[in-house]
Amino acid sequence: MIKFKNALKVWETMDFEAVLKDEILKLKPEQLPLQQGLSQSSHVSDGKISVVVLNVTEAEDKISIKTGIFYAGVIAGSCCADDPTPMDEQPEYCEVQFDINKTTAETIATLIN
C-alpha cells in the first residue's frame, strides 16, 4: 500500500508539489502502473523517472493529483548470447492519477488512458 504521509502533511502549502514528487520518486517502479503504460517497449527500465504535476483537485475525503510520468522502457530480446537485439532504452510517457485519502494518507495510483 502506498501512503503519501508527507505530502498530506504539507497539503495547501507551497511545498506540496515538491514533497509529492519526492514521495513518488521514492516508490519502486513496480508500485506504479508504468508497465501498463508502455507504448514503445515491452518492459520498464530500471532508469530514473521524472514527474510533472498536471492537475490537483480536492474532494471532501481525498486529494486527486493527475501527473505525467516520463520514464524509459526496453525491448527485451530472446536472452540468447548471440541475440542481436540491442538493449536500448526507449522513452516512455504515461499519465497517472494519485488519490490520497485525507484521513489515512493511503494512496491509490491509477493509469489514465
Residue pairs with C-beta under 8 A, 6 or more apart in sequence:
1 106
2 27
2 31
2 98
2 106
2 107
2 108
2 109
3 104
3 105
3 106
3 107
4 20
4 23
4 98
4 100
4 105
4 107
5 105
6 19
6 22
6 23
7 16
7 19
7 20
7 23
7 100
7 105
8 63
8 100
8 102
8 105
9 19
10 16
10 19
11 63
11 102
16 56
17 53
20 53
20 65
20 98
21 51
21 53
24 32
24 49
24 51
24 67
24 69
24 98
25 49
25 51
29 44
29 46
29 49
29 71
31 109
32 69
32 96
32 109
33 94
33 96
33 109
33 110
33 111
34 44
34 49
34 69
34 71
34 92
34 94
35 43
35 44
36 94
36 111
37 69
37 92
37 93
37 94
37 95
37 96
37 111
38 44
38 73
38 92
38 94
39 92
39 94
40 73
40 90
40 91
40 92
41 72
41 73
41 74
41 75
41 89
41 90
41 92
42 73
42 74
42 75
42 76
43 73
43 74
43 75
43 76
44 71
44 72
44 73
44 92
45 71
45 72
45 73
45 74
45 89
47 71
47 72
47 89
48 71
49 69
49 70
49 71
50 69
50 70
50 71
51 67
51 68
51 69
51 70
52 67
52 68
52 69
52 70
53 65
53 66
53 67
54 66
54 67
54 68
54 95
55 65
55 66
56 63
56 64
56 65
56 66
57 63
57 64
58 64
60 102
61 101
61 102
61 103
62 99
62 100
62 101
62 102
63 99
63 100
63 102
64 97
64 98
64 99
64 100
65 97
65 98
65 99
65 100
66 95
66 96
66 97
66 112
67 95
67 96
67 97
67 98
68 93
68 94
68 95
69 93
69 94
69 95
69 96
70 91
70 92
70 93
71 92
71 93
71 94
72 89
72 90
72 91
72 92
73 89
73 90
73 92
74 87
74 88
74 89
74 90
75 85
75 87
75 88
75 90
76 85
76 87
77 83
77 84
77 85
77 87
78 85
94 111
94 112
95 111
95 112
96 109
96 110
96 111
96 112
97 109
97 110
97 112
98 107
98 108
98 109
98 110
99 107
99 108
99 110
100 106
100 107
101 107
